Amino acid sequence: MARLDALGIAYTPKKLGCDHTYQIWLSDPDGNAFEVHQYTEHSLQRTGGVVEADW
């Protein structure tokens, strides 16, 4: 995020998802949105388990 800030690249506020993983969203030069995430020690991608999104 510090590098994105230094480059003037906009992104959404960092949030902790229901899978216990931090995430931000930004857009590529063509305007396609994509997600960047950071695992935590509790991230289900590391620990296993099932997440049911409630949105």
A tleap script that builds the chain and sets N, CA, C and O, in Angstrom:
source leaprc.protein.ff14SB
mol = sequence {
  NMET ALA ARG LEU ASP ALA LEU GLY ILE ALA
  TYR THR PRO LYS LYS LEU GLY CYS ASP HIE
  THR TYR GLN ILE TRP LEU SER ASP PRO ASP
  GLY ASN ALA PHE GLU VAL HIE GLN TYR THR
  GLU HIE SER LEU GLN ARG THR GLY GLY VAL
  VAL GLU ALA ASP CTRP
}
set mol.1.N position { 0.831 -1.179 0.000 }
set mol.1.CA position { 0.000 0.000 0.000 }
set mol.1.C position { 0.876 1.243 0.000 }
set mol.1.O position { 0.531 2.240 -0.633 }
set mol.2.N position { 2.001 1.197 0.699 }
set mol.2.CA position { 2.912 2.347 0.693 }
set mol.2.C position { 3.428 2.597 -0.717 }
set mol.2.O position { 3.547 3.748 -1.138 }
set mol.3.N position { 3.730 1.548 -1.440 }
set mol.3.CA position { 4.217 1.698 -2.822 }
set mol.3.C position { 3.116 2.265 -3.717 }
set mol.3.O position { 3.382 3.140 -4.542 }
set mol.4.N position { 1.900 1.786 -3.566 }
set mol.4.CA position { 0.782 2.320 -4.347 }
set mol.4.C position { 0.582 3.798 -4.039 }
set mol.4.O position { 0.356 4.601 -4.944 }
set mol.5.N position { 0.664 4.154 -2.764 }
set mol.5.CA position { 0.548 5.563 -2.371 }
set mol.5.C position { 1.641 6.394 -3.042 }
set mol.5.O position { 1.371 7.469 -3.577 }
set mol.6.N position { 2.875 5.889 -3.011 }
set mol.6.CA position { 3.998 6.626 -3.598 }
set mol.6.C position { 3.820 6.822 -5.101 }
set mol.6.O position { 4.282 7.816 -5.661 }
set mol.7.N position { 3.153 5.879 -5.748 }
set mol.7.CA position { 2.919 5.968 -7.189 }
set mol.7.C position { 1.627 6.706 -7.538 }
set mol.7.O position { 1.340 6.931 -8.714 }
set mol.8.N position { 0.854 7.081 -6.530 }
set mol.8.CA position { -0.402 7.782 -6.767 }
set mol.8.C position { -1.500 6.888 -7.312 }
set mol.8.O position { -2.398 7.362 -8.008 }
set mol.9.N position { -1.438 5.599 -7.003 }
set mol.9.CA position { -2.437 4.642 -7.488 }
set mol.9.C position { -3.537 4.501 -6.440 }
set mol.9.O position { -3.267 4.199 -5.277 }
set mol.10.N position { -4.763 4.720 -6.862 }
set mol.10.CA position { -5.910 4.654 -5.952 }
set mol.10.C position { -6.296 3.200 -5.671 }
set mol.10.O position { -6.165 2.330 -6.532 }
set mol.11.N position { -6.769 2.962 -4.463 }
set mol.11.CA position { -7.255 1.642 -4.062 }
set mol.11.C position { -8.281 1.843 -2.954 }
set mol.11.O position { -8.362 2.912 -2.347 }
set mol.12.N position { -9.061 0.795 -2.702 }
set mol.12.CA position { -10.080 0.872 -1.662 }
set mol.12.C position { -9.420 0.776 -0.290 }
set mol.12.O position { -8.277 0.332 -0.179 }
set mol.13.N position { -10.132 1.189 0.747 }
set mol.13.CA position { -9.583 1.007 2.092 }
set mol.13.C position { -9.358 -0.481 2.384 }
set mol.13.O position { -10.127 -1.335 1.943 }
set mol.14.N position { -8.303 -0.769 3.127 }
set mol.14.CA position { -8.002 -2.149 3.519 }
set mol.14.C position { -9.068 -2.623 4.489 }
set mol.14.O position { -9.432 -1.913 5.427 }
set mol.15.N position { -9.568 -3.843 4.252 }
set mol.15.CA position { -10.558 -4.395 5.170 }
set mol.15.C position { -10.255 -5.864 5.417 }
set mol.15.O position { -9.602 -6.527 4.612 }
set mol.16.N position { -10.738 -6.350 6.532 }
set mol.16.CA position { -10.586 -7.748 6.884 }
set mol.16.C position { -11.821 -8.486 6.409 }
set mol.16.O position { -12.931 -8.216 6.870 }
set mol.17.N position { -11.628 -9.419 5.487 }
set mol.17.CA position { -12.748 -10.166 4.913 }
set mol.17.C position { -13.246 -11.261 5.839 }
set mol.17.O position { -12.628 -11.554 6.862 }
set mol.18.N position { -14.369 -11.864 5.471 }
set mol.18.CA position { -14.968 -12.920 6.290 }
set mol.18.C position { -14.097 -14.176 6.334 }
set mol.18.O position { -14.342 -15.067 7.147 }
set mol.19.N position { -13.085 -14.255 5.469 }
set mol.19.CA position { -12.138 -15.373 5.500 }
set mol.19.C position { -10.905 -15.051 6.329 }
set mol.19.O position { -9.926 -15.796 6.312 }
set mol.20.N position { -10.954 -13.934 7.059 }
set mol.20.CA position { -9.864 -13.476 7.936 }
set mol.20.C position { -8.613 -13.083 7.145 }
set mol.20.O position { -7.492 -13.218 7.635 }
set mol.21.N position { -8.813 -12.603 5.934 }
set mol.21.CA position { -7.732 -12.153 5.062 }
set mol.21.C position { -7.950 -10.680 4.753 }
set mol.21.O position { -9.067 -10.267 4.442 }
set mol.22.N position { -6.877 -9.882 4.838 }
set mol.22.CA position { -6.984 -8.472 4.483 }
set mol.22.C position { -7.057 -8.335 2.967 }
set mol.22.O position { -6.446 -9.117 2.238 }
set mol.23.N position { -7.806 -7.339 2.493 }
set mol.23.CA position { -7.970 -7.155 1.055 }
set mol.23.C position { -8.106 -5.684 0.688 }
set mol.23.O position { -8.631 -4.873 1.451 }
set mol.24.N position { -7.617 -5.372 -0.501 }
set mol.24.CA position { -7.865 -4.079 -1.134 }
set mol.24.C position { -8.212 -4.357 -2.582 }
set mol.24.O position { -7.872 -5.410 -3.121 }
set mol.25.N position { -8.887 -3.417 -3.205 }
set mol.25.CA position { -9.238 -3.507 -4.619 }
set mol.25.C position { -8.655 -2.295 -5.341 }
set mol.25.O position { -8.655 -1.183 -4.812 }
set mol.26.N position { -8.166 -2.521 -6.533 }
set mol.26.CA position { -7.688 -1.443 -7.379 }
set mol.26.C position { -7.966 -1.803 -8.820 }
set mol.26.O position { -8.476 -2.887 -9.101 }
set mol.27.N position { -7.637 -0.908 -9.740 }
set mol.27.CA position { -7.916 -1.130 -11.161 }
set mol.27.C position { -6.629 -1.087 -11.961 }
set mol.27.O position { -5.710 -0.330 -11.649 }
set mol.28.N position { -6.576 -1.927 -13.016 }
set mol.28.CA position { -5.433 -1.887 -13.918 }
set mol.28.C position { -5.605 -0.720 -14.892 }
set mol.28.O position { -6.642 -0.057 -14.868 }
set mol.29.N position { -4.620 -0.454 -15.745 }
set mol.29.CA position { -4.724 0.696 -16.654 }
set mol.29.C position { -5.931 0.670 -17.596 }
set mol.29.O position { -6.341 1.715 -18.101 }
set mol.30.N position { -6.506 -0.522 -17.839 }
set mol.30.CA position { -7.694 -0.619 -18.690 }
set mol.30.C position { -8.988 -0.480 -17.906 }
set mol.30.O position { -10.074 -0.541 -18.482 }
set mol.31.N position { -8.879 -0.294 -16.597 }
set mol.31.CA position { -10.071 -0.115 -15.770 }
set mol.31.C position { -10.637 -1.392 -15.192 }
set mol.31.O position { -11.705 -1.367 -14.580 }
set mol.32.N position { -9.940 -2.527 -15.371 }
set mol.32.CA position { -10.397 -3.797 -14.813 }
set mol.32.C position { -10.056 -3.857 -13.332 }
set mol.32.O position { -8.898 -3.696 -12.946 }
set mol.33.N position { -11.070 -4.088 -12.506 }
set mol.33.CA position { -10.856 -4.165 -11.062 }
set mol.33.C position { -10.262 -5.511 -10.689 }
set mol.33.O position { -10.608 -6.542 -11.266 }
set mol.34.N position { -9.357 -5.484 -9.708 }
set mol.34.CA position { -8.823 -6.743 -9.184 }
set mol.34.C position { -8.506 -6.595 -7.705 }
set mol.34.O position { -8.338 -5.486 -7.197 }
set mol.35.N position { -8.428 -7.718 -7.034 }
set mol.35.CA position { -8.215 -7.766 -5.591 }
set mol.35.C position { -6.769 -8.154 -5.288 }
set mol.35.O position { -6.179 -9.000 -5.959 }
set mol.36.N position { -6.221 -7.516 -4.268 }
set mol.36.CA position { -4.928 -7.907 -3.705 }
set mol.36.C position { -5.217 -8.267 -2.257 }
set mol.36.O position { -5.872 -7.505 -1.546 }
set mol.37.N position { -4.734 -9.419 -1.818 }
set mol.37.CA position { -5.006 -9.792 -0.429 }
set mol.37.C position { -3.744 -10.215 0.297 }
set mol.37.O position { -2.743 -10.595 -0.310 }
set mol.38.N position { -3.825 -10.136 1.620 }
set mol.38.CA position { -2.726 -10.503 2.505 }
set mol.38.C position { -3.264 -11.492 3.530 }
set mol.38.O position { -4.179 -11.184 4.293 }
set mol.39.N position { -2.682 -12.678 3.533 }
set mol.39.CA position { -3.107 -13.692 4.490 }
set mol.39.C position { -2.673 -13.314 5.906 }
set mol.39.O position { -1.650 -12.661 6.107 }
set mol.40.N position { -3.467 -13.737 6.870 }
set mol.40.CA position { -3.124 -13.619 8.279 }
set mol.40.C position { -2.946 -15.037 8.821 }
set mol.40.O position { -3.186 -16.012 8.109 }
set mol.41.N position { -2.532 -15.146 10.061 }
set mol.41.CA position { -2.384 -16.490 10.634 }
set mol.41.C position { -3.726 -17.204 10.761 }
set mol.41.O position { -3.772 -18.424 10.919 }
set mol.42.N position { -4.821 -16.440 10.692 }
set mol.42.CA position { -6.164 -17.018 10.804 }
set mol.42.C position { -6.870 -17.160 9.457 }
set mol.42.O position { -8.012 -17.617 9.413 }
set mol.43.N position { -6.227 -16.785 8.373 }
set mol.43.CA position { -6.848 -16.865 7.047 }
set mol.43.C position { -7.258 -18.298 6.746 }
set mol.43.O position { -6.493 -19.240 6.954 }
set mol.44.N position { -8.478 -18.439 6.254 }
set mol.44.CA position { -8.968 -19.776 5.951 }
set mol.44.C position { -8.193 -20.425 4.808 }
set mol.44.O position { -8.207 -21.648 4.671 }
set mol.45.N position { -7.516 -19.621 3.984 }
set mol.45.CA position { -6.672 -20.185 2.940 }
set mol.45.C position { -5.492 -20.937 3.565 }
set mol.45.O position { -4.909 -21.815 2.929 }
set mol.46.N position { -5.149 -20.600 4.783 }
set mol.46.CA position { -4.054 -21.276 5.499 }
set mol.46.C position { -4.568 -22.353 6.432 }
set mol.46.O position { -3.944 -23.405 6.573 }
set mol.47.N position { -5.696 -22.101 7.068 }
set mol.47.CA position { -6.174 -23.013 8.114 }
set mol.47.C position { -7.213 -24.006 7.626 }
set mol.47.O position { -7.503 -24.988 8.309 }
set mol.48.N position { -7.780 -23.757 6.447 }
set mol.48.CA position { -8.866 -24.600 5.962 }
set mol.48.C position { -10.191 -24.096 6.502 }
set mol.48.O position { -10.228 -23.166 7.307 }
set mol.49.N position { -11.242 -24.689 6.072 }
set mol.49.CA position { -12.555 -24.278 6.544 }
set mol.49.C position { -13.412 -23.775 5.387 }
set mol.49.O position { -12.971 -23.707 4.239 }
set mol.50.N position { -14.616 -23.436 5.718 }
set mol.50.CA position { -15.601 -23.015 4.733 }
set mol.50.C position { -16.106 -21.625 5.126 }
set mol.50.O position { -16.385 -21.358 6.295 }
set mol.51.N position { -16.217 -20.755 4.135 }
set mol.51.CA position { -16.768 -19.427 4.361 }
set mol.51.C position { -18.025 -19.301 3.531 }
set mol.51.O position { -18.041 -19.645 2.349 }
set mol.52.N position { -19.073 -18.810 4.153 }
set mol.52.CA position { -20.296 -18.506 3.427 }
set mol.52.C position { -20.442 -17.000 3.439 }
set mol.52.O position { -20.720 -16.405 4.480 }
set mol.53.N position { -20.253 -16.377 2.271 }
set mol.53.CA position { -20.380 -14.929 2.169 }
set mol.53.C position { -21.814 -14.526 2.460 }
set mol.53.O position { -22.762 -15.184 2.030 }
set mol.54.N position { -21.954 -13.448 3.186 }
set mol.54.CA position { -23.299 -12.993 3.557 }
set mol.54.C position { -23.708 -11.728 2.808 }
set mol.54.O position { -24.549 -10.973 3.294 }
set mol.55.N position { -23.132 -11.487 1.645 }
set mol.55.CA position { -23.491 -10.327 0.852 }
set mol.55.C position { -24.069 -10.805 -0.386 }
set mol.55.O position { -24.458 -10.004 -1.236 }
savepdb mol mol.pdb
quit
